[in-house]
Amino acid sequence: MTFFRFASDVPYTGRHIIDEGKAYGFEPCYKCDGHGVIPYFAHNCEGRCFKSHGDRYLRFRLYDE
């Protein structure tokens, strides 16, 4: 099955999972570079990345044709 990101005509080729019948893609977080923490902000919540919630990856919905 071919999946697409919202409003895109380029097929998604990255890692994906199916959760409750819906497809989700994963990409490393662009803010923390996939580390889950930002050392510069170690004084605030131990540097945890708020964009990825410390999980290192961003999750987004994928759609089929």
N, C-alpha and C positions, 0 to 999 in steps of 0.2 A: 504494500500500500504506500502511496506517495503522500507525504504531508507537506504543508506549506505554513509559513508564518502569516499572520493577519495582513491582508492587503499586499501580498507578495506573489509574484508569478514564478519565483525561483524555488525549486524543490529544496526542502530542508534535508541535509545529509548528516547532521550531527546526532548525538545521543538522544534517545527519547524513551519514554515509558508510557504505558497505558494504565490510567488510574480511573476506576469506575467508568470504563468505556470511553474516556476522553484521553487524547494524546497530549503529552507535555514534553517539551524539549528542554535541554539543559545546556548552558554555556558558562564558562568561568566568569566570575564577576569582574566587570571592568574597573570597579573602584579599588578593590583590594587585590587585583590580579590573581584571583583564585586562591588566596591565602586565608581568608576569613577574618583577618585582623589588619589594621592599619597602624604600624608602629608609631607614627607621628602623633596619633591620638590615644596613646597608651594611658594617658591620665583620665580618659573618659570611657567608662565601661570596659576597661582593660584593652582598649583599641578595637573592640569588636566592630566589624563592618555592619552598618545599619542597612545598606542596600541588599546584601545577601543574608542578613541576620546571622552572620557567622558560619553559614553553611558552605561557603566558598563558591556556590553555583547559583545562577539565576534560573528560575523556572518560569516558563511561558507556555501558553496554550498553542497547540498546533491544530490545523484544520486539514481535512481531506478534500479531494476535488469535489 
